[in-house]
Each structure stands twice: as structure tokens, then as C-alpha cells.
Amino acid sequence: MLNFDDDRYLRIQSGAVGLAGRIHEEVDRALGEGVQNLFFVGSGGAGILMEPAARLLQERSTFPVHQVIPAELVVRGSVHLGPHSLVVMPSLSGTTPESIGALRWCRERGAKVITLTGFAGVPLADEADVSLVNEAADDTSCESFYLQSLLVALSLMHLRGEYDGYAETVAQLGSLPALLLEAKRAFEPRAAEYAARIQDEPFHIVTGAGATWPQAFYYGMCILEEMQWIRTRPVHASDFFHGTLELVEEGVSVILLKGEDSSRLLVERVEKFVPGYTEKMWVLDSADVDLPGVTQEVRSLVSQVVLAALLERLSAHLEVLRDHPLTTRRYYKRVAY
């Protein structure tokens, strides 16, 4: 595979799944200490990647869950956050200023803070009540954060008697890194082909629903916009017909991300509409990926993880074809803002 290290990938994603025991232990401890609600608090892409876990809990658990942006939490506050709150805060670098400010703000109010970082010895790791570190980088952080936050949600539901089959699900997640590696390898020719087709496209509409919506949002904002300077319009599939459909015309590129939960129907509605108005539609479907040994229930929980793994291959080819490294920035961490 182009510019790819198999062993590194397996090490990082296995490291994420390997935190299952520690995550379960910390969630159990927090519940024992009387925690009454959970906050996912992340900046930018890391925050977006918490959404599938947050939504899973909102849909399948009665435990109060909030997902908020750190900078906004600090300036607006929340009557729900206090000594009985558990805060899960992701940051790959562990140095994001808004997240550091939010961590201190949360701790001042007595909340317990667990941080998920890609490095030790960074502010978010050093100042947290609990620091969980899994080495990662931009090209591997998606799957890592998705998996860690999913483990938080599964542990919470299991401990509250709201999720059966926890041990079996975690066991299946343990096999996922190797399966994702094979999925990437199988997808490589298609990634190269599609990158060649879209390398000069000036604009993309990217859509998804359920757990694939955060991946559509993340890929459009953090990869195509931030890392490739390509204009995008990420839009939830259910909102596609409330404005964005008027931008669809001949020559407009539309990327659809299909998962395997009940919201798949919302993406299929867009899939039926778009070909009548533009020939440039690309559908990436997690159901097309072979994951032997993974049940349909677990597949529905990890559709976003699978799509993130495949889209990384597209990114790897785009940066070469467009002569635009994914690390190149104009402003991010380069100028004051």
C-alpha cells in the first residue's frame, strides 16, 4: 500500500482496543463514586469522533450524556456539569489550547476528567484525573478515538445492565485491527482509482447518517478542507433535502457514506435522488467490507471505524496526486488566532 506501515497501524489500533480493561475499570470506579452524568468534550476533529459513542448512549441508555465543544463550554457553562460529572476529553496532541482551558474549567467545578491522548507528558495527560495514552498520528487517530469512545459507551451500558454481550463484543473488537488492515489492502486499487478521478474537483458534498454522519463531517472538514484545501459541504443525509439539494447539478461531486445501522435508509434516500442530476456520485458502503467473525450487531457499531480506515487510503493517494502533503497548513498552528 502507498506510504503505509502495516505494523504501525496494527500497533496503534490494537493499542486502542487494548485499553478496554482500563476504560472499564475507570468507568466502574466513576460510577462507584456517584457519577451522575457523562460529558464528551473535544475540540475539532477529536470532538467530532466522540459523536457515535455519545449518540449510542443517548439512544440505548438512560444515563444522561452530553457532547459539547470545549471553547463553548467554558464561555457558556452548563448547569449539568459539576462534582457528579465524568468528562471524557480527547486530543491527539494533548496540547489543544481550548481543551486545556476546558479541562481546567471542569476540574475547578469538581468534575472527574479522563483524557484520551496520543502522547504522554503533554498538558492534557499531565493535568487529567485519569490519562489514557495510545500512540497515534493524524492518519490513524480516527479509528483509535472511535474505538476508545465506543469502549467508554459499552462499559457504561454494561455496568448499568443496559447492554448484553459486552465480553463478546470486546472480543470481536480485538480482531478488528487485523480485519481493517485487510480491508485497506483490498480497497487500495479503488482508492487509487477514485483519487485520480477527483484530484481536480473544486467542491464536494459529503453526506452520511447515524454513525457515518460524524465521519462525513470529519472527512470533509478535517481532511478535504484542512489537509487538502478543497471546499466541501458536509451535510447530514436527513438535512440534505432541506437546502443542500439545491446545490446538486451537473458536474457537482457528491460523496455518500453508508453504514449498517437503522439510519442507512436516510443515505439511501439521497442515493436515489442524486444520479438524476449529477453523474459524479460516489458511494462508500461499510457493508461491502468483509469482516469475518464480526456479527451484524457489532458491524452496526463500527461502520464509522471501517469507513475511516478506507478513507485514509483515499487521502494517501490524494496527497501524492495533488502534490499537497496532508501535513501542509496555511494557518493551523502556524499563526496566532
C-alpha positions in Angstrom: 0.0 0.0 0.0 1.1 3.5 -0.8 3.1 5.2 2.0 1.8 2.8 4.6 3.3 0.9 7.5 1.3 -2.3 8.3 2.9 -3.0 11.7 2.5 0.6 12.9 -1.2 0.5 12.0 -1.8 -2.8 13.8 0.1 -1.5 16.9 -1.9 1.7 17.1 -5.4 0.2 16.6 -4.6 -2.8 18.8 -3.5 -0.3 21.4 -6.8 1.4 21.3 -8.7 -1.9 21.8 -6.2 -2.9 24.4 -7.4 -0.1 26.6 -10.7 -1.9 27.1 -9.8 -3.2 30.5 -8.5 0.1 31.8 -11.5 2.0 30.4 -13.9 -0.5 32.0 -12.1 -0.1 35.4 -12.2 3.7 35.3 -15.9 3.9 34.3 -16.7 1.4 37.1 -14.8 3.5 39.6 -16.5 6.6 38.5 -20.0 5.0 38.9 -19.0 3.8 42.3 -18.0 7.3 43.2 -21.5 8.5 42.4 -21.1 10.0 38.9 -24.5 11.0 37.6 -23.7 12.2 34.0 -21.1 12.0 31.3 -19.7 14.7 29.1 -17.7 14.1 25.9 -15.7 17.3 25.5 -13.4 17.5 22.4 -12.1 20.2 20.1 -12.3 20.0 16.3 -12.0 16.5 14.7 -11.3 14.7 18.0 -14.6 16.1 19.3 -16.5 15.0 16.2 -15.2 11.5 16.6 -16.9 11.2 20.0 -20.4 11.6 18.4 -21.1 7.9 17.6 -20.5 6.9 21.2 -22.5 9.8 22.6 -25.4 9.0 20.3 -25.2 5.3 21.1 -25.7 6.2 24.8 -28.4 8.7 24.1 -30.4 6.1 22.2 -29.7 3.0 24.3 -29.0 4.2 27.8 -31.0 6.3 30.3 -27.7 7.7 31.7 -27.5 11.4 30.9 -24.9 12.2 28.3 -23.8 15.5 26.8 -21.4 16.2 23.9 -20.1 19.8 23.9 -17.3 21.9 22.3 -14.6 22.9 24.9 -14.4 26.5 24.0 -18.2 26.9 24.1 -18.5 25.1 27.4 -16.1 27.5 29.0 -17.8 30.7 27.8 -21.4 29.5 28.2 -21.1 27.0 31.0 -23.5 24.1 31.9 -25.7 23.7 34.9 -25.3 19.9 34.4 -21.5 19.8 34.9 -20.2 19.6 38.4 -18.8 17.2 41.1 -21.1 14.4 39.8 -19.8 14.6 36.2 -17.5 12.4 34.4 -15.7 14.2 31.5 -14.1 12.3 28.6 -11.7 14.6 26.7 -9.9 13.5 23.5 -7.0 15.3 21.9 -4.4 13.7 19.7 -1.6 16.2 20.6 -2.7 16.8 24.1 -1.8 20.4 23.6 -5.0 21.9 22.2 -5.4 25.3 24.0 -9.2 25.2 24.1 -9.2 21.7 25.5 -6.6 22.6 28.1 -8.8 25.5 29.2 -11.9 23.3 29.4 -10.0 20.6 31.4 -9.1 23.2 34.0 -12.6 24.7 34.0 -14.1 21.2 34.5 -11.8 20.3 37.3 -12.4 23.6 39.1 -16.0 22.6 39.2 -15.2 19.2 40.7 -15.7 17.0 37.7 -13.6 13.9 37.1 -11.7 14.2 33.8 -10.4 11.3 31.7 -8.3 12.3 28.8 -7.5 10.3 25.6 -4.3 11.4 24.0 -1.7 10.2 21.5 1.2 11.2 23.7 2.3 11.1 27.3 3.9 14.1 29.0 1.6 16.7 27.5 -0.7 19.1 29.4 -4.0 17.1 28.9 -2.3 13.9 30.0 -0.5 15.5 32.9 -3.4 17.5 34.3 -6.2 14.9 34.0 -7.5 12.8 36.8 -7.0 9.8 34.6 -4.8 9.8 31.5 -5.2 7.1 28.8 -2.5 7.3 26.2 -2.4 5.5 22.8 0.3 6.4 20.4 -1.3 7.7 17.2 -1.0 10.3 14.4 -3.4 12.1 12.1 -3.6 9.2 9.7 -4.5 6.7 12.5 -6.3 8.7 15.1 -9.8 8.3 13.6 -10.1 4.6 14.3 -8.3 5.0 17.6 -10.6 7.6 19.0 -13.7 5.9 17.6 -12.8 2.7 19.3 -11.8 4.2 22.7 -15.0 6.2 22.9 -17.1 3.2 21.9 -15.4 1.2 24.7 -16.5 4.0 27.2 -20.1 3.7 26.0 -20.1 -0.1 26.1 -18.6 -0.2 29.6 -21.1 2.3 30.9 -24.1 0.4 29.5 -22.7 -3.0 30.6 -22.2 -1.8 34.2 -25.7 -0.4 34.3 -27.2 -3.6 33.0 -28.2 -1.9 29.7 -26.0 -4.0 27.3 -25.8 -7.7 26.9 -22.8 -9.4 25.4 -20.2 -6.9 26.5 -17.4 -9.5 26.7 -18.2 -11.0 23.2 -18.3 -7.5 21.7 -15.0 -6.6 23.1 -13.5 -9.9 21.9 -14.8 -9.1 18.4 -13.3 -5.6 18.6 -10.0 -7.3 19.4 -10.0 -8.9 16.0 -10.9 -5.6 14.2 -7.4 -4.1 13.7 -6.2 -7.0 11.6 -9.5 -7.1 9.7 -9.2 -3.3 9.0 -5.7 -3.8 7.6 -7.0 -6.4 5.2 -9.9 -4.1 4.3 -7.4 -1.3 3.5 -5.4 -3.7 1.3 -8.4 -4.8 -0.6 -9.6 -1.2 -1.1 -6.3 0.1 -2.3 -6.9 -0.2 -6.1 -10.3 1.5 -5.7 -8.8 4.3 -3.6 -6.2 5.0 -6.2 -8.8 5.0 -9.0 -11.1 7.4 -7.2 -8.3 9.7 -6.1 -7.3 10.0 -9.8 -10.9 10.9 -10.7 -11.4 13.6 -8.0 -8.0 15.1 -7.6 -9.0 18.3 -9.5 -12.6 18.6 -8.2 -13.0 22.0 -6.6 -16.0 21.1 -4.4 -17.6 18.1 -2.8 -20.9 17.5 -0.9 -20.2 14.8 1.7 -23.1 13.1 3.5 -23.9 10.3 5.9 -26.3 9.5 8.7 -26.2 7.8 12.1 -22.7 6.8 13.0 -21.5 7.6 9.4 -22.5 11.3 9.7 -19.6 12.2 12.0 -17.2 10.5 9.6 -18.7 12.6 6.7 -18.3 15.7 8.8 -14.8 14.8 9.9 -13.6 13.8 6.4 -15.0 16.9 4.8 -13.7 19.4 7.4 -10.5 17.9 8.7 -9.1 16.1 5.6 -10.5 17.6 2.4 -10.6 21.2 3.8 -7.8 21.4 6.4 -5.4 19.0 4.8 -6.1 19.4 1.1 -7.7 22.9 0.9 -10.7 21.5 -1.1 -14.0 23.2 -0.4 -16.7 20.8 0.9 -20.2 20.8 2.2 -20.7 18.1 4.9 -24.4 17.7 5.4 -26.4 15.1 7.4 -28.4 12.9 5.0 -31.7 13.9 6.7 -30.9 17.6 6.1 -29.8 17.0 2.5 -33.4 17.8 1.3 -33.6 21.0 3.4 -31.3 23.1 1.4 -28.3 21.3 0.1 -30.2 19.5 -2.7 -30.3 22.9 -4.5 -26.6 22.8 -5.0 -26.8 19.5 -6.8 -26.4 20.0 -10.6 -24.3 18.5 -13.4 -20.7 18.3 -12.5 -21.1 18.5 -8.8 -19.4 15.8 -6.8 -21.4 14.0 -4.1 -19.8 11.5 -1.7 -22.2 9.2 0.3 -21.0 7.2 3.3 -23.3 4.3 4.1 -23.2 2.4 7.4 -25.1 -0.6 8.8 -27.4 0.9 11.4 -31.0 1.9 11.0 -30.1 5.3 9.6 -28.8 3.6 6.4 -32.2 4.3 4.9 -31.6 8.1 5.1 -28.5 7.8 3.0 -30.3 5.6 0.5 -32.8 8.3 0.0 -30.0 10.7 -1.1 -28.5 7.9 -3.2 -31.8 7.6 -5.2 -32.0 11.3 -5.8 -28.5 12.4 -6.8 -28.0 10.4 -10.0 -30.8 12.2 -11.7 -28.9 15.5 -11.5 -25.2 14.8 -11.5 -23.1 11.9 -12.8 -20.4 12.5 -10.1 -21.7 10.4 -7.2 -19.5 8.0 -5.2 -20.9 5.6 -2.6 -18.7 4.1 0.1 -20.5 1.4 1.9 -19.2 -0.4 5.0 -21.4 -3.3 4.2 -19.2 -4.1 1.2 -16.3 -4.8 3.5 -15.6 -8.4 4.6 -15.2 -8.7 8.4 -15.2 -12.4 9.1 -16.2 -13.3 12.7 -17.9 -9.9 13.3 -21.6 -10.1 14.0 -24.1 -7.8 12.4 -24.7 -6.1 15.8 -21.0 -5.3 16.1 -20.8 -4.2 12.5 -23.5 -1.7 13.1 -21.4 -0.3 15.9 -18.2 0.1 13.9 -19.4 1.2 10.4 -17.7 4.6 11.0 -14.4 2.9 12.0 -14.4 0.8 8.8 -15.1 3.9 6.6 -12.4 5.9 8.4 -9.9 3.1 7.6 -10.9 3.0 3.9 -10.9 6.8 3.5 -7.3 7.0 4.8 -6.3 5.2 1.7 -8.0 7.8 -0.5 -6.2 10.5 1.4 -2.9 8.9 0.9 -3.3 8.8 -2.8 -4.8 12.4 -3.0 -1.8 14.0 -1.3 0.5 12.4 -3.8 -1.6 13.1 -6.9 -2.2 16.7 -5.8 1.4 17.3 -4.6 -0.1 18.5 -1.3 1.1 16.7 1.8 -1.5 16.1 4.4 0.8 18.0 6.9 0.8 21.2 4.9 -1.1 24.1 6.6 -1.5 27.8 5.9 -2.8 28.8 9.4 -3.3 25.9 11.7 -0.7 26.1 14.5 1.2 28.5 12.2 -0.3 31.9 13.0 -2.0 33.4 16.0 -5.8 33.2 16.1 
